Amino acid sequence: MPQEIRASARASSFTESVIREMTRLAMEHDAINLAQGFPDFPAPAEVKEAARRAIAADLNQYPITWGEQEFREAIASKYERVYGMHVDPERNLCVTCGSTEAMISSILGILDPGDEVVIFEPYYENYGPDTILAAAVPRFVSLRRPDWTFEETELSAAFTDRTRGIVLNTPNNPTGKVFAREELEVIARLCQRWGVVAFTDEIYEHITYDGLPHIPIATIPGMEDRTVTVSALSKTYAVTGWRVGWAIAPAELADGIRTVHDFLTVGAPTPLQHAGIVALGLPDAYYETMSREYAERRELMLGILGEAGFEVSRPQGAYYVMADISHLGFASDVEAALHMVEHVGVAVVPGSSFYSQPELGRHVVRFSFCKRMETLRRAGERMRTRLGPPS
Ligand SMILES: Cc1ncc(COP(=O)(O)O)c(C=O)c1O
């Protein structure tokens, strides 16, 4: 009997990204896209100019697979300057195609099939497929409203002698939570007790509000030799389409990450890594302005949502807000999101896509506010006139 022509069981075990599907629907219905987290404002002029210069200078061939040397040096010196982290650009770094590839290469490069991974939920939807592709077993631990904290007993109970990883995302998508030092210390104690690696996605590291600091878990004592720190140019410099990110890890873990990365993608775009050197060298004022502008967007978004009758949790970081849709009277979050994209002209993400058990997210949708004030105001106007008053 010939074999059936089909996709692999592994690929069939997860579906298309709901977030990216909402972007497709937003385009189809000419809706304002508050679903996917990409800015609609320009990237810094000097960073774009650096990319043009790199292409003109013919830096257009394969990069060193784990990253162009000057770019790795720029990353290492930024971590030293901002967080006091010592990163050896030769041993501890792998430049990847965005945080997305940094996470999947790290998980594939470090975990074995059957290893258990603790994941806080709600969670950024890629972590599900990441674990499935590695044939690892996720163990979910709840972040609970209103401040999205976890219970230490529930977290402790999720660790077993099969646990080899924990996925952390701070500042957090979708909740806006910024993990506090005490919370990171609880996680660190458990990681050390059970011999677990922390995979920490810190792509929103520069977007926090009300003066809250972002603390990389790698800086918590005892974590430097068991943490993979992932970040990217994507969000900090408004270049989500460039696909340049990195993983920082102790040498023995970095070796595993580099090997997987080499065979997955060979390398991240060479000229854009060179533009990244300029991006990482921007002065502190750049980050201060960026975070002040995001704080203004947050206030506007919270005002719009409050006026439309949504109950929300105030984000401490990142650029998302989870909003309760109970007052709208829809049967589910998916129905609400479809109504909004088709009839209101505003795309959002159904809350269920951030949970392992969809029922847990049925009463919420996620708005992203990484848009120009004018875009947010237009979305607000549409919601005011087309969503109807709260019942
Ligand atoms: C938590 C988180 N990690 C990773 C990504 C994707 O990052 P990149 O574009 O660098 O692959 C996103 C994008 O929304 C995100 O929210």
PDBQT file of the ligand as one rigid body, heavy atoms in Angstrom, charges set to zero:
ROOT
HETATM    1  C1  LIG A 401       6.060  37.440  23.956  1.00  0.00    +0.000 C 
HETATM    2  C2  LIG A 401       6.469  37.488  22.534  1.00  0.00    +0.000 A 
HETATM    3  N1  LIG A 401       7.543  36.807  22.145  1.00  0.00    +0.000 NA
HETATM    4  C3  LIG A 401       7.940  36.813  20.858  1.00  0.00    +0.000 A 
HETATM    5  C4  LIG A 401       7.245  37.525  19.896  1.00  0.00    +0.000 A 
HETATM    6  C5  LIG A 401       7.729  37.493  18.482  1.00  0.00    +0.000 C 
HETATM    7  O1  LIG A 401       8.965  38.118  18.436  1.00  0.00    +0.000 OA
HETATM    8  P1  LIG A 401       9.833  38.222  17.101  1.00  0.00    +0.000 P 
HETATM    9  O2  LIG A 401       9.088  39.123  16.170  1.00  0.00    +0.000 OA
HETATM   10  O3  LIG A 401      11.123  38.827  17.540  1.00  0.00    +0.000 OA
HETATM   11  O4  LIG A 401       9.986  36.861  16.587  1.00  0.00    +0.000 OA
HETATM   12  C6  LIG A 401       6.112  38.249  20.243  1.00  0.00    +0.000 A 
HETATM   13  C7  LIG A 401       5.354  38.978  19.234  1.00  0.00    +0.000 C 
HETATM   14  O5  LIG A 401       4.270  39.434  19.439  1.00  0.00    +0.000 OA
HETATM   15  C8  LIG A 401       5.715  38.226  21.612  1.00  0.00    +0.000 A 
HETATM   16  O6  LIG A 401       4.651  38.895  22.012  1.00  0.00    +0.000 OA
ENDROOT
TORSDOF 0
